[in-house]
């Protein structure tokens, strides 16, 4: 009955007011505007990320995957991950873990012939992910297109699939994934509470939720410098590199409107997750929130 009522309730909510950066808009307008933002910036998204963060976003994403510590056989759902950054790191991490496991196994079998060792490595090459899979889900077709092109260029195909879908209404069955990640995407979701409920629904019991997002800086001096850089430099970079001042102005404003660490932690707990905590990176410029479906 609840599932039947959901579209009606969401339809009524569509006219409710929310924010798009510092503007007040309806929820429908917000969804449309955010879609247009990422459709506009998709092709320059990686270049702009490097420019805006001086390349540090790569380190933050590495830390997220190391915190996940996936093992061979893990089924990951990466939401709002259209460009593939988390997916590619996941695949690399699992491949390395699989290789380490093989090396440990061979070390304990000292009497193997050269042929047996060679065959083991050949088999490992064929099944380098150990049945692991990552599903990238994004609402924006252009972002998915960019991700698929990167995957083809970089040689990623095994254990990787791409799905067009909304974080607030995921097109997946209940209790399906071992890990759910969303990196720099949840602040662009219109109803964060619905996205968190969906994350909880699609995770298996024992599954883990991980969110990497820009957050709130605790140090007053750094906060002022960060604001100056964000509002005076980032939109200019957007105009110079991507020819799009307004989209990057929105991205800066969306960071300022995003809930602080403790508030987001409470929202994650309200969705049903337990053992919720967060780790600040670079004094809170970004934070990794973690929770479990127990």
Beta strands, then each sheet from edge to edge (+ up, - down):
strand 1: 17-20
strand 2: 23-26
strand 3: 75-79
strand 4: 133-138
strand 5: 160-164
strand 6: 177-183
strand 7: 203-214
strand 8: 274-281
strand 9: 286-292
sheet 1: 1+ 2-
sheet 2: 5+ 4+ 3+ 6+ 7+ 9- 8+
end
